[in-house]
């Protein structure tokens, strides 16, 4: 019998690999269609797909099986933002305040990461 830790590793590997493969196929399609900045459009497509799947309740099931394999890609970030916005709206927040609530954590994460990158670049 497989323990829960091993099951978590396998789920993360399968889901993360599937998301990576889907992203590669999307990027290859954009390259074939000669879309400029194909990588940016692929990331945007994955982000939109994550938010859409979160709003219809499917991303929760994917994340329950895949754990960090579902949370780390861009679609996981957009799904997380969509969860926070939907939760704030359910508690009665205005659309503007809900968006601010959804964008607070990513702003802190990316802001602190940028500051740390600048410090490390200056030190090295």
C-alpha positions in Angstrom: 0.0 0.0 0.0 1.3 3.5 -0.9 1.6 6.0 1.9 0.1 9.5 1.6 3.5 11.2 1.3 4.4 9.1 -1.8 0.9 9.6 -3.2 1.5 13.4 -2.8 4.8 13.2 -4.7 3.2 11.2 -7.5 0.2 13.5 -7.7 2.5 16.6 -7.9 4.7 15.0 -10.5 1.7 13.9 -12.7 -0.2 17.2 -12.4 2.8 19.5 -12.7 4.1 17.4 -15.7 0.7 17.6 -17.4 0.5 21.3 -16.9 4.0 21.7 -18.3 3.1 19.5 -21.3 -0.1 21.5 -22.0 1.9 24.8 -21.7 4.5 23.4 -24.2 1.7 22.4 -26.7 0.1 25.8 -26.4 3.4 27.5 -27.0 4.1 25.3 -30.0 0.7 26.2 -31.5 1.5 29.9 -31.0 4.9 29.5 -32.6 3.4 27.6 -35.5 0.9 30.4 -36.0 3.8 32.8 -35.9 2.3 34.7 -32.9 4.9 37.2 -31.6 5.9 36.7 -28.0 4.5 33.2 -27.9 5.8 32.5 -24.4 3.9 35.5 -23.0 0.7 34.4 -24.7 1.2 30.9 -23.4 1.6 32.1 -19.9 -1.5 34.4 -20.3 -3.5 31.4 -21.7 -2.5 29.2 -18.7 -3.4 32.0 -16.3 -6.8 32.5 -17.9 -7.4 28.7 -17.9 -6.5 28.5 -14.2 -8.9 31.3 -13.3 -11.7 29.8 -15.4 -11.2 26.3 -13.9 -11.2 27.9 -10.4 -14.5 29.7 -11.1 -16.2 26.5 -12.3 -14.9 24.5 -9.4 -12.5 22.2 -11.3 -9.2 23.6 -10.2 -9.9 22.7 -6.6 -10.1 19.0 -7.6 -6.9 19.2 -9.6 -5.1 20.9 -6.7 -6.4 18.3 -4.2 -4.8 15.6 -6.3 -1.7 17.4 -7.5 -0.8 19.6 -4.5 2.2 21.8 -5.3 2.3 20.4 -8.8 -1.0 22.3 -9.4 -0.2 25.3 -7.2 3.3 26.3 -8.6 2.5 27.0 -12.3 1.0 30.2 -13.4 -2.5 28.7 -13.6 -2.2 27.9 -9.9 -1.4 31.5 -9.1 -4.3 32.8 -11.1 -6.6 30.2 -9.6 -5.5 31.3 -6.1 -6.2 34.9 -6.9 -9.6 33.9 -8.3 -10.4 32.0 -5.0 -9.6 35.0 -2.9 -11.6 37.4 -5.1 -14.6 35.0 -5.1 -14.3 34.6 -1.3 -14.2 38.3 -0.7 -17.2 38.8 -3.0 -19.1 36.1 -1.1 -18.5 38.0 2.1 -20.0 41.1 0.6 -17.0 43.0 -0.5 -17.4 45.4 -3.5 -15.8 44.3 -6.8 -12.9 46.8 -6.3 -12.1 45.7 -2.8 -12.3 42.0 -3.8 -9.7 42.6 -6.6 -7.5 44.4 -4.1 -7.8 41.5 -1.7 -6.9 39.1 -4.5 -3.9 41.1 -5.6 -2.4 41.8 -2.1 -0.6 38.4 -1.7 0.9 38.3 -5.2 2.1 41.9 -4.8 3.8 41.1 -1.5 5.4 38.0 -2.9 6.6 39.6 -6.2 7.6 42.8 -4.4 9.7 41.1 -1.8 11.2 38.8 -4.4 12.2 41.7 -6.5 13.8 43.5 -3.5 15.7 40.4 -2.6 16.9 39.9 -6.2 18.2 43.5 -6.3 20.0 43.0 -3.0 21.6 39.8 -4.2 22.5 41.3 -7.5 24.2 44.3 -5.8 26.0 42.0 -3.4 27.3 39.7 -6.1 
